[in-house]
Amino acid sequence: MERIVATALQIVDEEGADALSMRTLAQRLGSGTATLYRHFDNRAALVAHVVDRMFGAVQLDGDELLALGWEQALRTVAHTMFEALAGHRNAARLMVERVPLGPNAMALREHCVAVLLGSGFPQRVAAHAYATLARYVLGFAVQVDGPGQDGTGRLGDADLSAAFHAVDPDLFPATLAVAGSMPVPIEDEFSFGLDLLLSGLARLRDDV
């Protein structure tokens, strides 16, 4: 099973999510599709295992997270999850198809929700907070090293910077005013947005 899922993840990393099929996987493994169907009912079941394998790279201890306090715990989870998913950008896109429910994903969700509940967040807010955090991380992770990028997660910084400085000042005066700060590296965007998300959660908690 381990070899099958690892090979499936490799296919997605190298060729994209659409390239993953039972036939392609069987060919890569040098076996027949019948062998795969003994382990997985269909492609969806295989995808679920591939997604959960990525979450297995998010190694966080629940007790250690509780000791950090909710805000630092979520910050740690977000950055660790981002690194894990960004390392498999193509495979991370598979998460768009379904909510991750494998054992590794469930363990991470359990740790985060437990931290939030233990810090006084109402159940509904705790559930929404984790769901929002997970989708936020995913949205950034799938953009890292995408088509046309320079390998650092940035969309051709030199060309974009020149383009921002060359805008028509009569049409885009505000853009020209901040051109020196653009484009924003995706890692900085991620950290800035995460700060905003956590600040919003802190206000919700204070209002309870």
SEROMI-66947 format. One line per 2 residues: number of its first residue (from 1); for each residue x negated, y, z negated of N, C-alpha, C, O. Coordinates in Angstrom, 1 decimal, always signed. Atoms other than C-alpha are relative to their C-alpha. Last residue first. Layout:
% residues N
NUM> X Y Z X Y Z X Y Z X Y Z  ...
% end
This chain:
% residues 208
208> -0.8 +1.1 +0.5 +17.7 +35.9 -23.2 +0.4 +0.3 -1.5 +1.1 -0.5 -2.1  -1.4 -0.3 +0.0 +16.6 +39.2 -21.8 +0.9 -1.0 -0.6 +2.1 -0.8 -0.9
206> -0.3 -1.0 +1.0 +13.0 +38.6 -22.8 +1.4 +0.4 -0.1 +1.9 +0.9 -1.2  +0.2 +0.6 +1.3 +12.9 +35.4 -20.9 +0.3 +1.0 -1.1 +1.0 +0.7 -2.1
204> -1.2 +0.8 +0.2 +14.3 +37.1 -17.8 -0.1 -0.6 -1.4 +0.9 -0.7 -2.0  -1.1 -0.9 +0.3 +11.6 +39.8 -18.1 +1.3 -0.8 -0.2 +2.1 -0.5 -1.1
202> +0.2 -0.5 +1.4 +8.9 +37.2 -18.4 +1.1 +0.9 -0.4 +1.6 +0.9 -1.5  -0.4 +1.0 +0.9 +10.2 +35.4 -15.3 -0.1 +0.5 -1.5 +0.7 +0.2 -2.3
200> -1.5 +0.1 -0.1 +10.0 +38.6 -13.3 +0.5 -1.0 -1.0 +1.5 -0.8 -1.6  -0.5 -1.2 +0.7 +6.4 +39.1 -14.4 +1.5 +0.0 -0.1 +2.1 +0.4 -1.1
198> +0.1 +0.3 +1.4 +5.6 +35.5 -13.4 +0.5 +1.2 -0.8 +1.1 +1.0 -1.9  -0.9 +1.0 +0.4 +6.9 +36.1 -9.9 +0.0 -0.2 -1.5 +1.1 -0.3 -2.2
196> -1.3 -0.6 +0.0 +5.1 +39.4 -9.6 +1.0 -1.0 -0.4 +2.0 -0.7 -1.2  -0.1 -1.0 +1.2 +1.8 +37.9 -10.7 +1.4 +0.6 +0.0 +2.0 +0.7 -1.1
194> -0.2 +0.8 +1.2 +2.4 +35.0 -8.2 +0.1 +0.9 -1.3 +0.9 +0.6 -2.2  -1.4 +0.4 +0.0 +2.9 +37.5 -5.4 +0.3 -0.8 -1.3 +1.3 -0.7 -1.8
192> -0.8 -1.2 +0.3 -0.5 +39.2 -6.2 +1.5 -0.4 -0.1 +2.2 +0.0 -1.0  +0.2 -0.4 +1.4 -2.3 +35.8 -6.5 +0.9 +1.2 -0.3 +1.5 +1.3 -1.4
190> -0.5 +1.1 +0.9 -0.9 +34.5 -3.2 -0.1 +0.4 -1.4 +0.9 +0.3 -2.2  -1.4 -0.1 -0.1 -1.5 +37.8 -1.3 +0.7 -1.0 -1.0 +1.6 -0.7 -1.7
188> -0.4 -1.2 +0.7 -5.1 +37.8 -2.5 +1.5 +0.2 +0.0 +2.1 +0.5 -1.1  +0.2 +0.3 +1.4 -5.6 +34.2 -1.3 +0.4 +1.2 -0.9 +0.9 +1.0 -2.0
186> -1.1 +0.7 +0.5 -4.0 +35.2 +2.0 -0.2 -0.4 -1.5 +0.8 -0.6 -2.2  +0.3 +1.5 +0.0 -6.5 +37.9 +2.6 +1.1 -0.8 -0.7 +1.7 -0.4 -1.7
184> +0.3 +0.5 +1.4 -4.7 +41.3 +3.0 -0.3 -1.5 +0.1 +0.4 -2.3 +0.7  -1.0 +0.9 +0.6 -5.0 +42.7 +6.5 -0.4 -0.5 -1.4 -1.6 -0.5 -1.7
182> -0.6 +1.0 -0.7 -5.2 +45.5 +5.7 -0.9 -0.6 +1.1 -1.8 +0.1 +1.6  -0.2 +1.2 +0.9 -6.5 +47.6 +2.9 +0.6 -1.1 +0.7 +1.0 -2.1 +0.1
180> +1.3 +0.4 +0.6 -8.1 +50.3 +5.2 +0.2 -1.2 -0.9 -0.8 -1.9 -1.2  +0.8 +0.8 -0.9 -4.9 +50.4 +7.2 -1.3 -0.5 -0.6 -1.8 -1.6 -0.2
178> +0.5 +1.1 +0.7 -2.9 +51.7 +4.3 -0.9 -0.9 +0.8 -1.2 -2.0 +0.4  +0.5 -0.5 +1.3 -2.3 +55.2 +5.7 -0.6 -1.1 -0.8 -1.5 -0.9 -1.6
176> +1.4 -0.6 -0.2 -2.1 +53.9 +9.2 -0.6 +0.4 -1.3 -1.8 +0.2 -1.5  +0.9 +1.1 -0.3 +0.9 +51.7 +8.2 -1.5 +0.5 +0.2 -2.4 -0.2 -0.3
174> +0.2 +0.7 +1.3 +2.6 +54.6 +6.6 -1.0 -1.1 +0.2 -1.8 -1.4 -0.6  +0.9 -0.7 +0.9 +2.1 +56.8 +9.7 -0.3 -0.7 -1.3 -1.4 -0.7 -1.8
172> +0.3 +0.9 +1.2 +3.5 +54.2 +12.1 -0.9 +0.7 -1.0 -2.0 +0.2 -1.3  -1.0 +1.1 +0.2 +5.2 +56.0 +15.0 -0.1 -0.7 -1.3 +0.9 -1.2 -1.9
170> -1.3 -0.6 +0.0 +3.3 +59.4 +14.9 +1.2 -1.1 -0.2 +2.2 -0.8 -0.8  -0.3 -0.7 +1.3 +0.1 +57.8 +13.8 +1.4 +0.6 -0.1 +1.9 +0.9 -1.1
168> -0.5 -1.4 -0.3 +0.2 +55.4 +16.8 +0.3 +0.7 -1.3 +1.3 +0.2 -2.0  -1.4 -0.2 -0.2 -1.6 +52.2 +15.6 +0.2 +1.5 +0.2 -0.5 +2.4 -0.2
166> -0.2 -0.5 -1.3 -5.4 +51.8 +16.2 +1.5 +0.4 +0.2 +1.9 +0.8 +1.3  +0.6 -1.3 +0.0 -6.4 +51.3 +12.5 +0.4 +0.7 +1.4 +0.3 +2.0 +1.5
164> -0.7 -0.8 +1.0 -4.0 +48.4 +12.2 -0.5 +1.5 +0.1 +0.3 +2.4 -0.1  -1.3 -0.2 -0.5 -5.3 +46.8 +15.4 +0.8 +1.0 -0.9 +1.5 +1.9 -0.5
162> +0.1 -0.9 -1.1 -8.9 +47.1 +14.3 +1.4 +0.4 +0.5 +1.6 +1.6 +0.8  +0.4 -1.2 +0.6 -8.1 +45.4 +11.0 -0.1 +1.1 +1.1 +0.4 +2.2 +0.9
160> -1.2 -0.6 +0.6 -6.2 +42.7 +12.9 -0.3 +1.4 -0.6 +0.4 +2.3 -0.5  -0.9 -0.4 -1.1 -9.2 +42.0 +15.2 +1.3 +0.7 -0.6 +1.7 +1.7 -0.1
158> +0.7 -1.1 -0.7 -11.7 +41.9 +12.3 +1.0 +0.6 +1.1 +1.1 +1.8 +1.2  +0.0 -1.2 +0.8 -9.4 +39.8 +10.0 -0.6 +1.2 +0.9 +0.0 +2.3 +0.8
156> +0.9 -0.9 -0.8 -8.6 +37.1 +12.6 -0.1 +1.4 -0.6 +0.3 +2.3 +0.0  -0.4 +0.0 -1.4 -5.5 +35.6 +10.7 -0.9 +1.0 +0.8 -0.5 +2.2 +1.0
154> -0.3 -1.3 -0.4 -7.0 +34.8 +7.3 +0.2 +0.0 +1.5 -0.5 -0.6 +2.3  -1.3 -0.3 +0.4 -6.9 +31.4 +5.6 +0.5 +1.4 +0.5 +1.5 +1.9 +0.1
152> +0.0 -0.5 +1.4 -10.6 +31.1 +5.7 +1.4 +0.3 -0.5 +1.5 +0.8 -1.6  +0.6 +1.0 +0.9 -11.0 +28.9 +8.8 +0.0 +0.5 -1.4 -0.4 -0.3 -2.3
150> +1.5 +0.1 -0.1 -10.7 +31.7 +11.3 -0.6 -0.9 -1.0 -1.8 -0.9 -1.2  +0.7 -0.6 +1.2 -7.0 +31.5 +12.0 -1.5 -0.3 +0.1 -1.9 -1.1 +0.9
148> +0.4 -1.4 -0.3 -5.5 +31.0 +15.5 -0.7 +0.6 -1.2 -1.2 +1.8 -1.1  +0.5 -0.3 -1.3 -3.5 +28.0 +14.5 -0.4 +1.4 +0.2 +0.3 +2.3 -0.3
146> -0.9 +0.4 -1.0 -3.3 +27.5 +10.7 -0.5 +0.4 +1.4 -1.7 +0.9 +1.5  +0.7 +0.6 -1.1 -6.1 +27.5 +8.3 +0.9 -0.4 +1.1 +0.7 -1.5 +1.7
144> +1.5 +0.0 +0.1 -3.9 +28.3 +5.3 -0.6 -0.8 +1.2 -0.1 -1.9 +1.5  +0.6 -1.1 -0.9 -0.3 +29.0 +6.3 -1.5 +0.0 +0.0 -2.1 +0.6 +0.9
142> -0.1 +0.4 -1.4 +1.2 +25.7 +5.0 -0.6 +1.0 +0.9 -0.7 +0.8 +2.1  +0.9 +1.1 -0.3 -0.1 +26.4 +1.5 +0.0 -0.3 +1.5 -1.0 -0.7 +2.1
140> +1.4 -0.5 -0.3 +1.5 +29.9 +1.3 -0.9 -1.2 +0.5 -1.8 -1.0 +1.3  -0.1 -1.0 -1.1 +5.1 +28.6 +1.7 -1.4 +0.6 +0.4 -1.7 +0.8 +1.5
138> -0.1 +0.6 -1.3 +4.4 +25.6 -0.4 -0.1 +0.9 +1.2 -0.8 +0.7 +2.1  +1.3 +0.6 -0.2 +3.3 +27.7 -3.4 -0.1 -0.7 +1.4 -1.0 -0.5 +2.2
136> +1.0 -1.1 -0.2 +6.4 +29.8 -3.2 -1.4 -0.6 +0.4 -2.0 -0.1 +1.3  -0.3 -0.5 -1.4 +8.6 +26.7 -2.8 -1.0 +1.1 +0.3 -1.4 +1.3 +1.5
134> +0.4 +1.1 -0.9 +7.1 +25.1 -6.0 +0.1 +0.5 +1.5 -0.8 +0.3 +2.3  +1.5 +0.0 +0.1 +7.4 +28.4 -8.0 -0.5 -1.0 +1.1 -1.4 -0.8 +1.8
132> +0.4 -1.2 -0.7 +11.1 +28.8 -6.9 -1.6 +0.0 +0.1 -2.1 +0.3 +1.1  -0.3 +0.2 -1.4 +11.9 +25.2 -7.9 -0.5 +1.2 +0.8 -1.0 +1.0 +1.9
130> +0.9 +1.0 -0.6 +10.1 +25.6 -11.2 +0.3 -0.1 +1.5 -0.7 -0.2 +2.3  +1.3 -0.5 +0.0 +11.9 +28.8 -12.1 -1.0 -0.9 +0.7 -1.8 -0.5 +1.5
128> +0.2 -0.9 -1.1 +15.3 +27.6 -11.0 -1.5 +0.5 +0.1 -2.0 +0.7 +1.2  -0.2 +0.8 -1.3 +15.2 +24.6 -13.3 -0.3 +0.9 +1.2 -1.0 +0.5 +2.1
126> +1.2 +0.9 -0.1 +13.8 +26.7 -16.2 +0.1 -0.8 +1.3 -1.0 -0.9 +2.0  +1.1 -0.9 -0.4 +16.5 +29.4 -15.6 -1.3 -0.9 +0.2 -2.1 -0.6 +1.1
124> -0.2 -0.4 -1.4 +19.3 +26.8 -15.7 -1.2 +0.8 +0.5 -1.7 +0.6 +1.6  +0.2 +1.1 -0.9 +17.9 +25.2 -18.9 +0.1 +0.4 +1.5 -0.7 +0.0 +2.3
122> -1.2 +0.8 -0.1 +17.5 +28.4 -20.8 -0.2 -1.1 +1.1 -1.0 -0.9 +2.0  -0.8 -0.3 -1.2 +13.9 +29.6 -21.3 +1.3 -0.9 +0.0 +1.2 -2.1 -0.3
120> -1.3 -0.8 +0.2 +12.8 +29.5 -24.9 +0.7 +0.3 +1.3 +1.7 +1.0 +1.2  +0.3 -1.4 +0.2 +9.1 +28.5 -24.5 +1.3 +0.9 -0.1 +1.2 +2.1 -0.1
118> +0.7 -0.2 +1.3 +9.7 +24.8 -25.0 -0.3 +1.4 -0.4 -0.6 +1.8 -1.5  -1.0 +0.3 +1.0 +12.2 +24.8 -22.1 -0.6 +0.3 -1.4 +0.1 +0.8 -2.3
116> -1.0 -1.1 -0.1 +9.6 +26.5 -19.9 +1.0 -0.2 -1.1 +1.4 +0.8 -1.8  +0.6 -1.2 +0.5 +6.8 +24.1 -20.9 +1.0 +1.1 -0.1 +1.0 +1.9 -1.1
114> +0.1 +0.1 +1.4 +9.1 +21.1 -20.5 -0.7 +1.2 -0.6 -0.3 +1.6 -1.7  -1.3 -0.3 +0.6 +10.1 +22.3 -17.1 -0.1 -0.1 -1.5 +0.5 +0.7 -2.2
112> -0.3 -1.4 -0.2 +6.4 +22.5 -16.0 +1.3 +0.3 -0.7 +1.4 +1.3 -1.4  +0.9 -0.8 +0.8 +5.4 +19.1 -17.4 +0.4 +1.4 +0.0 +0.4 +2.1 -1.0
110> -0.3 +0.3 +1.4 +8.5 +17.3 -15.9 -0.9 +0.9 -0.9 -0.4 +1.5 -1.9  -1.3 -0.7 +0.3 +8.0 +18.9 -12.5 +0.3 -0.1 -1.5 +0.7 +0.9 -2.1
108> +0.3 -1.5 +0.0 +4.4 +17.7 -12.5 +1.2 +0.8 -0.3 +1.1 +1.8 -1.1  +0.8 -0.3 +1.2 +5.5 +14.2 -13.5 -0.4 +1.4 -0.1 -0.3 +2.0 -1.2
106> -0.9 +0.0 +1.2 +8.3 +14.1 -10.9 -0.8 +0.4 -1.3 -0.3 +1.1 -2.1  -0.7 -1.2 -0.1 +5.8 +15.0 -8.1 +0.9 +0.2 -1.2 +1.1 +1.3 -1.8
104> +0.9 -1.1 +0.3 +3.5 +12.2 -9.2 +0.7 +1.4 +0.0 +0.4 +2.2 -0.8  +0.4 +0.0 +1.4 +6.3 +9.7 -9.5 -1.0 +1.1 -0.3 -0.9 +1.7 -1.4
102> +0.9 +1.1 +0.4 +7.9 +10.5 -6.2 -0.5 +0.2 -1.4 -0.3 +1.2 -2.0  -0.6 +0.8 +1.2 +10.9 +12.8 -6.0 -0.9 -1.2 -0.4 -0.5 -2.0 -1.1
100> +0.9 +1.1 +0.5 +9.6 +15.5 -3.6 +0.5 -0.6 -1.2 +0.8 +0.1 -2.2  +0.5 -0.3 +1.3 +12.6 +17.5 -2.2 -0.9 -1.1 -0.5 -0.4 -2.3 -0.5
98> -0.7 +0.5 +1.1 +13.0 +16.7 +1.5 -0.7 +0.5 -1.3 -1.8 +0.9 -1.3  -1.0 +0.9 -0.4 +12.1 +17.8 +5.0 +0.8 -0.5 -1.2 +2.0 -0.9 -1.1
96> -1.2 -0.8 -0.5 +10.2 +20.9 +4.1 +1.2 -0.9 +0.2 +2.3 -0.5 +0.2  -0.8 -0.3 +1.2 +7.8 +18.7 +2.0 +1.3 +0.8 +0.4 +2.2 +0.9 -0.3
94> -1.0 +1.1 +0.2 +6.6 +17.3 +5.3 +0.9 +0.3 -1.2 +2.0 -0.3 -1.2  -1.2 -0.3 -0.8 +4.9 +20.6 +6.0 +1.1 -1.0 -0.2 +2.3 -0.8 +0.0
92> -0.9 -0.8 +0.9 +2.5 +19.8 +3.2 +1.3 +0.4 +0.7 +2.3 +0.6 +0.1  -0.8 +0.8 +0.8 +1.1 +17.1 +5.5 +1.0 +0.7 -1.0 +2.1 +0.3 -1.3
90> -1.0 +0.7 -0.8 +0.0 +19.5 +8.0 +0.9 -0.8 -0.8 +2.1 -0.9 -0.5  -1.0 -0.9 -0.5 -1.6 +21.8 +5.4 +1.0 -0.7 +0.9 +2.2 -0.4 +0.7
88> -0.8 +0.9 -0.9 -3.4 +19.0 +3.6 +1.1 +0.8 +0.6 +2.3 +0.4 +0.5  +1.0 +0.9 -0.5 -6.1 +20.9 +1.7 +0.6 -1.0 +1.0 -0.1 -1.7 +1.7
86> +0.7 -0.7 -1.1 -3.6 +23.7 +1.3 -1.1 -0.9 +0.6 -1.4 -0.7 +1.8  -0.8 +0.0 -1.2 -1.4 +21.3 -0.7 -0.7 +0.6 +1.2 -0.6 +0.2 +2.4
84> -0.3 +1.4 -0.4 -4.0 +20.4 -3.3 +0.7 +0.0 +1.3 +0.4 -0.8 +2.2  +1.2 +0.6 -0.5 -5.4 +24.0 -3.6 +0.2 -1.4 +0.6 -0.3 -1.8 +1.6
82> +0.4 -0.7 -1.2 -1.9 +25.5 -3.9 -1.3 -0.7 +0.6 -1.3 -0.9 +1.8  -0.9 +0.5 -1.0 -0.9 +22.9 -6.5 -0.4 +0.6 +1.4 -0.4 -0.1 +2.4
80> +0.4 +1.4 -0.2 -3.9 +23.8 -8.7 +0.8 -0.6 +1.2 +0.3 -1.3 +2.0  +1.3 +0.0 -0.7 -3.2 +27.5 -8.2 -0.5 -1.4 +0.3 -1.1 -1.6 +1.3
78> -0.1 -0.6 -1.3 +0.5 +27.2 -9.1 -1.3 -0.1 +0.8 -1.3 -0.5 +2.0  -0.7 +0.9 -0.8 +0.0 +24.8 -12.0 +0.0 +0.5 +1.5 -0.3 -0.2 +2.4
76> +0.9 +1.2 -0.2 -2.6 +27.0 -13.6 +0.6 -1.0 +1.0 -0.1 -1.4 +1.9  +1.1 -0.6 -0.9 -0.4 +30.1 -13.2 -1.0 -1.1 +0.4 -1.4 -1.2 +1.5
74> -0.5 -0.1 -1.4 +2.5 +28.1 -14.6 -1.0 +0.5 +1.0 -1.0 +0.1 +2.1  -0.2 +1.4 -0.4 +0.5 +27.1 -17.7 +0.5 +0.0 +1.5 +0.1 -0.7 +2.3
72> +1.3 +0.5 -0.5 -0.8 +30.7 -18.1 +0.1 -1.5 +0.5 -0.6 -1.9 +1.5  +0.5 -0.8 -1.1 +2.7 +32.0 -18.3 -1.3 -0.6 +0.6 -1.4 -0.7 +1.8
70> -0.7 +0.3 -1.2 +4.2 +29.1 -20.4 -0.6 +0.8 +1.2 -0.7 +0.3 +2.3  -1.1 -1.0 -0.1 +1.6 +29.0 -23.1 +0.6 +0.0 +1.4 -0.1 -0.3 +2.3
68> +0.4 -1.2 -0.7 -1.8 +27.3 -22.7 +1.1 +1.1 -0.2 +0.7 +2.3 +0.0  +0.9 -0.7 +0.9 -1.1 +24.6 -25.4 -0.4 +1.4 +0.7 -0.8 +2.3 +0.0
66> -0.8 -0.5 +1.1 +1.9 +23.3 -23.4 -0.9 +0.9 -0.9 -0.4 +2.0 -1.4  -0.8 -1.1 -0.5 -0.3 +22.9 -20.4 +0.8 +0.7 -1.1 +0.9 +1.9 -1.1
64> +0.9 -1.2 -0.3 -2.8 +20.9 -22.3 +0.7 +1.2 +0.5 +0.4 +2.3 +0.2  +0.4 -0.6 +1.3 -0.1 +18.6 -23.6 -0.9 +1.2 +0.1 -0.7 +2.2 -0.6
62> -1.2 -0.7 +0.5 +1.3 +18.0 -20.1 -0.3 +0.7 -1.3 +0.1 +1.8 -1.5  -0.5 +0.6 +1.2 -2.1 +17.2 -18.6 +1.1 +0.8 -0.7 +0.9 +2.0 -0.9
60> -0.1 -0.9 +1.1 -2.8 +18.3 -15.1 +0.7 -0.7 -1.2 +1.6 -1.5 -1.0  +0.3 +0.6 +1.2 -4.2 +16.4 -12.1 +0.1 +1.0 -1.2 -0.9 +1.7 -1.5
58> -0.3 -1.0 +1.0 -2.6 +17.8 -9.0 -0.1 -0.6 -1.4 +0.9 -1.0 -1.9  +1.2 -0.8 +0.2 -4.3 +15.4 -6.6 +0.2 +1.1 -1.0 -0.8 +1.7 -1.4
56> +0.9 +0.8 +0.9 -1.4 +12.9 -7.1 -1.4 +0.8 -0.2 -2.1 +0.5 -1.2  -0.2 -0.5 +1.3 +0.8 +15.6 -5.6 -0.9 -0.8 -1.0 -1.1 -0.3 -2.1
54> +0.6 -1.3 +0.1 -0.7 +14.8 -2.2 +0.1 +0.6 -1.5 -0.8 +1.2 -2.0  +1.5 +0.2 +0.1 +0.0 +11.1 -2.7 -0.6 +1.4 -0.1 -1.6 +1.5 -0.8
52> +0.4 +0.2 +1.4 +3.6 +12.1 -3.4 -1.5 -0.3 -0.2 -2.0 +0.0 -1.2  -0.2 -1.2 +0.8 +4.0 +13.6 +0.0 -0.4 -0.2 -1.4 -1.1 +0.6 -2.0
50> +1.1 -0.9 -0.4 +2.6 +10.5 +1.7 +0.1 +1.3 -0.8 -1.0 +1.8 -1.2  +1.2 +0.4 +0.6 +4.9 +8.3 -0.3 -1.2 +0.9 +0.4 -2.1 +1.1 -0.4
48> -0.1 -0.3 +1.5 +8.0 +10.3 +0.6 -1.3 -0.5 -0.7 -1.7 +0.2 -1.6  +0.3 -1.5 +0.2 +6.9 +10.3 +4.3 +0.0 +0.3 -1.5 -0.8 +1.0 -2.0
46> +1.4 -0.2 -0.2 +6.8 +6.5 +4.3 -0.4 +1.4 -0.3 -1.4 +1.6 -1.0  +0.6 +0.6 +1.2 +10.3 +6.3 +2.9 -1.5 +0.1 +0.0 -2.1 +0.4 -1.0
44> -0.3 -0.9 +1.1 +11.5 +8.7 +5.6 -0.6 -0.5 -1.3 -1.2 +0.3 -2.1  +1.0 -1.0 +0.0 +9.7 +6.6 +8.3 +0.2 +0.9 -1.2 -0.7 +1.4 -1.8
42> +0.0 -0.9 -1.1 +11.9 +3.6 +7.4 -1.1 +1.1 -0.1 -1.8 +1.1 -1.1  -1.2 +0.2 -0.8 +12.4 +0.8 +5.0 +0.1 +0.7 +1.3 +0.6 +0.3 +2.3
40> -0.8 -1.2 -0.2 +8.8 +0.9 +3.8 +1.3 -0.3 +0.8 +1.1 -0.9 +1.9  +0.3 -1.0 +1.1 +6.6 -1.9 +2.4 +1.0 +1.2 +0.0 +1.3 +1.7 -1.0
38> -0.1 +0.7 +1.2 +7.8 -4.9 +4.5 -0.2 +0.9 -1.2 +0.2 +0.6 -2.4  -1.4 +0.1 +0.4 +8.5 -2.5 +7.3 +0.2 -0.9 -1.3 +1.3 -0.8 -1.9
36> -0.3 -1.3 +0.7 +4.8 -1.8 +7.5 +1.4 +0.0 -0.5 +1.7 +0.5 -1.6  +0.7 +0.0 +1.3 +4.0 -5.5 +8.2 +0.4 +1.3 -0.7 +0.5 +1.3 -2.0
34> -0.7 +0.9 +0.9 +6.7 -5.6 +10.9 -0.7 +0.0 -1.4 +0.0 -0.1 -2.4  -0.9 -0.8 +0.7 +5.0 -2.6 +12.6 +0.8 -0.9 -1.0 +1.3 -0.3 -2.0
32> -1.3 -0.1 -0.7 +2.1 -4.9 +13.5 +1.0 +0.9 -0.8 +0.8 +1.0 -2.1  -1.0 +0.9 +0.5 -1.5 -4.4 +12.3 +1.3 +0.2 +0.8 +1.3 +1.0 +1.7
30> +0.3 +1.2 -0.6 -4.7 -2.7 +13.4 +0.9 -1.1 -0.4 +0.5 -2.3 -0.5  +0.4 +1.0 +1.0 -4.3 +0.0 +10.8 -0.4 -1.3 +0.7 -1.0 -2.2 +0.0
28> +1.2 -0.5 +0.7 -4.4 +2.8 +13.4 -0.5 -1.0 -1.0 -1.7 -1.2 -1.2  +1.1 +0.1 -0.9 -2.0 +0.8 +15.6 -1.3 +0.5 -0.7 -2.3 -0.1 -0.5
26> +0.4 +1.4 -0.1 +0.4 +0.2 +12.7 -1.2 -0.1 +0.9 -2.1 -0.9 +0.7  +0.6 +0.5 +1.2 +0.4 +3.9 +11.9 -0.5 -1.4 +0.1 -1.6 -1.8 -0.3
24> +1.3 -0.6 +0.1 +1.2 +4.9 +15.4 -0.8 -0.5 -1.2 -2.0 -0.7 -1.1  +0.8 +0.6 -1.1 +4.0 +2.4 +15.6 -1.4 +0.6 +0.0 -2.4 -0.2 +0.0
22> +0.3 +1.4 +0.4 +5.5 +3.4 +12.2 -0.9 -0.6 +1.1 -1.8 -1.4 +0.7  -1.1 +0.9 -0.3 +5.4 +7.1 +13.3 -0.5 -1.4 -0.5 -1.7 -1.6 -0.7
20> -0.2 +1.2 +0.9 +3.3 +10.0 +12.2 +1.2 -0.8 +0.4 +2.3 -0.3 +0.3  +0.8 +1.2 -0.5 +2.3 +12.2 +15.2 +0.2 -1.2 -0.9 -0.1 -2.3 -0.5
18> -0.7 +0.7 -1.1 +5.1 +14.7 +14.4 -0.7 -1.2 +0.5 -0.1 -2.1 +1.1  -1.1 +0.8 +0.5 +3.4 +15.6 +11.1 +0.8 -0.8 +1.0 +1.2 -1.9 +0.8
16> -1.2 -0.7 +0.3 +0.2 +16.8 +12.7 +1.1 -1.0 -0.4 +1.0 -2.2 -0.2  -0.8 -0.2 -1.2 -2.7 +15.2 +14.4 +1.3 +0.7 -0.2 +2.0 +1.0 +0.8
14> +0.7 -0.1 -1.2 -5.6 +15.1 +12.0 +0.8 +0.4 +1.2 +0.4 +1.2 +2.1  +1.1 -1.1 +0.1 -4.0 +15.8 +8.7 -0.6 +0.2 +1.3 -0.9 +1.4 +1.6
12> -0.7 -1.3 +0.1 -0.9 +13.8 +9.6 -1.0 +1.1 +0.0 -0.9 +2.1 +0.6  -0.6 -0.3 -1.3 -2.9 +10.8 +10.7 +0.6 +1.4 +0.1 +0.4 +2.1 +1.0
10> +1.1 -0.3 -0.9 -5.1 +10.9 +7.6 +0.6 +0.4 +1.4 +0.1 +1.3 +2.0  +0.3 -1.4 +0.3 -1.9 +11.0 +5.4 -1.1 +0.5 +1.0 -1.1 +1.6 +1.4
8> -1.1 -0.8 -0.4 -0.7 +7.8 +7.1 -0.3 +1.5 -0.2 -0.1 +2.3 +0.7  +0.2 -0.1 -1.5 -4.1 +6.2 +6.6 +1.1 +0.9 +0.6 +0.8 +1.7 +1.5
6> +1.2 -0.8 -0.3 -4.0 +7.0 +2.9 -0.2 +0.2 +1.5 -0.5 +1.3 +1.9  -0.4 -1.4 +0.2 -0.4 +5.7 +2.7 -1.2 +0.9 +0.3 -1.0 +2.0 +0.8
4> -1.0 -0.4 -0.9 -1.4 +2.4 +4.3 +0.3 +1.4 -0.1 +0.4 +2.2 +0.8  +0.7 -0.2 -1.3 -4.6 +1.9 +2.3 +1.0 +0.5 +1.1 +0.7 +1.4 +1.9
2> +0.9 -1.1 +0.1 -2.8 +2.4 -1.0 -0.6 +0.4 +1.4 -0.7 +1.5 +1.8  -0.8 -1.2 +0.0 +0.0 +0.0 +0.0 -0.9 +1.3 +0.0 -0.6 +2.2 +0.7
% end
